[in-house]
């Protein structure tokens, strides 16, 4: 039976089990590369695996439910990495919920807020480039 934190492999796809319910598991994919490309990507801290998982990023923004059948357990991540994954998934869910709100409902996070008619620079100001 698969548990939270297990590293699973099926074909060429690899992932980490977040939760298991009956015969299905919620999995976040492992992506090859060392750059964080998405706001919900997490760099793993440590894991114990029988396959090489070097240079991998945990992509917490693209989770999905899959069947347990055909999944092969090859290792497990540490508790601290799993906490980072759960926190990243919560932040991503909150961000997606905020993005679904109608325009103008959430106050701007810019320092002075957007200025209508502004083109982004003052005429006659020294250029920074």
Rosetta blueprint (number, residue, H / E / L):
1 X L
2 X L
3 X L
4 X L
5 X L
6 X E
7 X E
8 X E
9 X E
10 X E
11 X L
12 X L
13 X E
14 X E
15 X E
16 X E
17 X E
18 X E
19 X E
20 X E
21 X E
22 X L
23 X L
24 X E
25 X E
26 X E
27 X E
28 X E
29 X E
30 X E
31 X E
32 X E
33 X L
34 X L
35 X L
36 X L
37 X L
38 X L
39 X L
40 X L
41 X E
42 X E
43 X E
44 X L
45 X L
46 X L
47 X E
48 X E
49 X E
50 X L
51 X L
52 X L
53 X L
54 X L
55 X L
56 X E
57 X E
58 X E
59 X E
60 X E
61 X E
62 X E
63 X E
64 X E
65 X E
66 X E
67 X E
68 X L
69 X L
70 X L
71 X L
72 X E
73 X E
74 X E
75 X E
76 X E
77 X E
78 X L
79 X H
80 X H
81 X H
82 X H
83 X H
84 X H
85 X H
86 X H
87 X H
88 X H
89 X H
90 X H
91 X H
92 X H
93 X H
94 X H
95 X H
96 X H
97 X H
98 X H
99 X H
100 X L
101 X L
102 X L
103 X L
104 X L
105 X L
106 X L
107 X L
108 X L
109 X L
110 X L
111 X L
112 X L
113 X L
114 X L
115 X L
116 X L
117 X L
118 X L
119 X L
120 X L
121 X L
122 X L
123 X L
124 X L
125 X L
126 X L
127 X L
128 X L
129 X L
